Amino acid sequence: LLIAYENSNVDIIENGNTIINMVDIKMKSIPGSKTINHIYFIGQLAYLSCAFGIVVIDMEKYEVKDTYIIGPSGSNLNVRAITADASSFYAATDNGVYKAAVNSPDLANYAEWTVMGGLPAGIYNSIVSFNGKVYTNYSAYLSGGLTQEDTLFVLNSGTWNYFGGGNDVVYSLTASASRMVIAFDSSVAVYDVNETFLN
C-alpha cells in the first residue's frame, strides 16, 4: 500500500504493519508545487502524477527509480493522472494529453513525450485505460470555462471521439477488469466492457 500525503510525503505499508517513509519528493528542491495528484501502478512500480511531472517509485526497493519532467523543453508540467496500455503511456496534464511509448529507452527525456492532437486545448484532470481503449476528461471548470460542463473522450483505434459529459464536473475515472467508474460532482456512473451504462 502506498499513501501520498498533502505535503508530498510518501509512506509504503508492507504486510500491514511495516511502514517505510519516503521523503524524496517532500525534501527535493523544486520550484513551485510538489503536489501528488494521482498514483498508477504497473507491477512493482508506482507512477506518481505530480505538479511538476511524473515520479516513478520502486515498491520493492523503496526508492525513486526515475523522474520524468515532460513539459515543453523539459519544463515542469502539472500532470494530473497517468495510465498506460500495451504500447503507450498517457498523461492527463494542464496542457492536454501527452503520450510516450512504453518501450522508450529514455522516458526521462521530454522529447519522448508529445501532445496528442484531436482534443480541445486545456486541462485534462483524469485518464484511464479500460478494455483496450483510453478515456480522458477535458475539465472545462479547471480550464477557466464559464460553465462546469466537462467533456469525456475515448481513444479508439488512434482517434479521439466524444464519449459523454456536458452536465457536470468529472472528478475521476477508475477502472477494473470489467467496470469503469466515473465520479461526477453529484453522482457516480458505472460502465461495463461494452460501454453499457449500468447505474
TAURMO-V196785 format. One record per backbone hydrogen bond with DSSP energy under -0.5 kcal/mol. NH is the residue of the N-H (numbers start at 1). CO is the residue of the C=O. Records with the same first field share a line. If there is no record, write none. Layout:
NH: CO / CO
//
This chain:
3: 11
5: 9
8: 5
10: 22
11: 3
12: 20
13: 1 / 11
14: 12 / 18
17: 14
18: 14
19: 17
20: 12 / 18
21: 19
22: 10
23: 21
26: 8
27: 23
28: 24
30: 28
37: 35 / 49
38: 49
40: 47
42: 45
45: 42
46: 57
47: 40 / 45
48: 46 / 55
49: 38 / 47
50: 48 / 53
51: 35
54: 68
55: 48
56: 66
57: 46 / 55
58: 63
59: 44 / 57
62: 58
63: 58
65: 56 / 63
66: 56
68: 54
69: 67 / 108
70: 68
71: 75
74: 71
75: 72
77: 52
79: 50 / 77
80: 78 / 92
81: 92
83: 90
85: 88
89: 100
90: 83
91: 98
92: 81
93: 91 / 96
94: 78
95: 96
96: 93 / 122
98: 91 / 96
99: 114
100: 89
102: 87
104: 101
109: 106
110: 108
112: 109
113: 110
114: 99
116: 97
124: 93
125: 123 / 137
126: 137
128: 135
130: 128 / 133
133: 130
134: 155
135: 128
136: 153
137: 126
138: 151
139: 123 / 137
140: 138
143: 139
144: 141
145: 140
150: 148 / 168
151: 138
152: 164
153: 136
154: 161
155: 134
156: 154 / 159
159: 156
161: 154
163: 152
164: 152
166: 150
171: 169 / 183
172: 183
174: 181
176: 179
180: 191
181: 174
182: 189
183: 172 / 181
184: 182 / 187
185: 169
189: 182
191: 180
192: 196
195: 192
198: 190
199: 190
//
